[in-house]
Amino acid sequence: MREEKIREIIDKYIQKGVIPGATYLVGDKDHVEVKGFLGHYQIVPYEKGIKDSMYYDLASLTKILITTPLIMILVDRGELSLSDTLYRFFPELPSEKRDITLLHLLTHTSGFYSYLLDLRGIRRNNVMKKVLVQPLEKTPGEGVTYSCINFVTLFYIVKKVVEDEPYNVAKRWIYKPLGMNHITYTPLKYGIKRDEIVPTKCDPERGLIHGVVHDPLAAHLEGISGNAGLFARIEDLYRYAKMILNYGEGILSEAIIGKMEKNYTKGLESDRGLGWQILGKLIGHTGYTGTSLYFSRKVGRVAILFTNRVHPKDIHKEEMQILRREFHEEVFGEI
């Protein structure tokens, strides 16, 4: 792996207009190997050069940074089981959803549609009611449909079980022990300055989305959700990934790490662990805004790439996938 080549790959896609800029970090289970940034963090309404240690909207990385580990800690403590059904938490459910398990939700085999689009007139505290009456796309367990609804539901279950806000619990159980002091929901409310945060889309209705969550469902939930909403600096994600590479570091048990990394969906549309995507020898996740975190036990390395590829417009999805593949091939070799 050569940092010069990493920067060359990223710069190629900056010049193509796929991304305005990027922050990257590669490390092993002990230390950071390379870390850097290049390009701009904002180009509309005017250009601003990217700076070190900026906060990015993590989008769906939220799923593996708060929802998944909290569920798995509760499983490890015996307060939850992967075989628990939704009926335990929502006895009012219609019959076709009562047998959906936590395993189904974590592996995106619940049968729920991918997203909850129509939120007009739905108050925040009624979103779960809306979720529970949504029709299923598939019979639970019969296929993979990547769904944000799964993780909104899991987040709500965590809240019911711990009787506290999941972010408060995550700070106590995960973030503070790992020294993750720069990961938060609603960053502006916690005093983080706007010029420390990378903006996302220029939206016709919302204007420049800057300092608040890009994801519409999480935004409807006032920025706090199990599918999206977290903002963080790249160093904090390395601390988290290093914990995974070191088999839990007392945060998660080695047995739970093993369960998370197992492929539960062989032969279906995509390979899924518990919360995580399995991509060849890589395990990780992406975020819609242009973020990603992947690691390889075989290589013993983690690669984190932060971009705001939706700024100023939500385009270039396919080119972003190619950028990620080239970045990962440089870091990990053949995937």
HELIX and SHEET records of a PDB file:
HELIX    1   1 GLU A    3  GLN A   15  1                                  13    
HELIX    2   2 ALA A   59  LEU A   61  5                                   3    
HELIX    3   3 THR A   62  THR A   62  1                                   1    
HELIX    4   4 LYS A   63  THR A   67  3                                   5    
HELIX    5   5 THR A   68  ASP A   76  1                                   9    
HELIX    6   6 LEU A   86  PHE A   89  1                                   4    
HELIX    7   7 SER A   95  LYS A   97  5                                   3    
HELIX    8   8 LEU A  102  LEU A  106  1                                   5    
HELIX    9   9 ARG A  124  ASN A  126  5                                   3    
HELIX   10  10 VAL A  127  LEU A  132  1                                   6    
HELIX   11  11 CYS A  148  VAL A  162  1                                  15    
HELIX   12  12 PRO A  166  ALA A  170  1                                   5    
HELIX   13  13 LYS A  171  TYR A  175  3                                   5    
HELIX   14  14 LYS A  176  LEU A  178  1                                   3    
HELIX   15  15 PRO A  187  TYR A  190  5                                   4    
HELIX   16  16 ARG A  194  GLU A  196  5                                   3    
HELIX   17  17 PRO A  216  HIS A  220  1                                   5    
HELIX   18  18 ILE A  234  LEU A  245  1                                  12    
HELIX   19  19 GLU A  254  GLU A  261  1                                   8    
HELIX   20  20 LYS A  317  PHE A  332  1                                  16    
SHEET    1   A 7 LYS A  48  GLY A  49  0                                        
SHEET    2   A 7 VAL A  32  GLN A  42 -1                                        
SHEET    3   A 7 GLY A  21  GLY A  27 -1                                        
SHEET    4   A 7 ARG A 301  THR A 307 -1                                        
SHEET    5   A 7 THR A 291  SER A 296 -1                                        
SHEET    6   A 7 LEU A 282  GLY A 287 -1                                        
SHEET    7   A 7 GLN A 277  LEU A 279 -1                                        
SHEET    1   B 3 TYR A  56  ASP A  57  0                                        
SHEET    2   B 3 PHE A 231  ALA A 232 -1                                        
SHEET    3   B 3 ILE A 183  THR A 184 -1                                        
SHEET    1   C 2 CYS A 202  ASP A 203  0                                        
SHEET    2   C 2 GLY A 207  LEU A 208 -1                                        
END                                                                             
